[in-house]
Structures are given as C-alpha cells and as structure tokens.
Amino acid sequence: MSHLVNINIELKNTQTAIAACRRLGWKYEENQKIEYHDGSSATGLVIYIPEWQYPITITENGTVKGDNYNGSWGDPALLNKLRQAYGIEAARALMRRHTAPVVETQNQDGSVTLTVKY
C-alpha cells in the first residue's frame, strides 16, 4: 500500500541541515555570527546558498534568517531546494534508526520519492 505525504519543513536540527548542505555541495559554517546589510545579526549555522548575495542563518531554535530582496539577491527556489534536501536527510536518518532501507527516486518534476521497505 502506498501513502503520499506532503511535508512542511522546519530546519530545526543542525546536523540534518549540515547533511543537506553536504548533499547539495553548499558551503556552511557552524556556530557563526553573521551581520546583515540592515544591521541585524543572527548566530547559528550559516549557509552560503549559491548565487545569493548574503548567506542565511539557521538559529538554535530553527528560525531561518536571510534576505534575498524579493528574489533580486537570490533565487527563492534554492531555499526550497535546501528544504527538500533537509526533508530527505531527516527521513533517511529516521529510517536508519529503525533499520529500514530507503530507496530514493528523483522525479521529472524535481520532487523526490522516498520508498521505505519494511
């Protein structure tokens, strides 16, 4: 039996976010403080999204701070790509804890199907 699930992703686990960055080949720095152009700052996992003018920061409580100036300073689709990679890595980590094998399929529309074999 198949179950289709749509998931809203909150980036709360630093190690999972790091796994997502590695998956995507993106640079990151742990426990860093970033000052943004408006004078505000954030401390946490700093992620350098390709082609974004400024990095994003994932704080300890899972807040994502960054500015792409409504798409002028970076494509918002890339942040969604990070969320997708995070979701995949979170699901894989959960299944590893339950020793369930996971098969990953990249779909033509850019979505990913994870099939868990019990």
Order of alpha helices (4+ residues) and beta strands (2+ residues): alpha-beta-beta-beta-beta-alpha-beta-beta
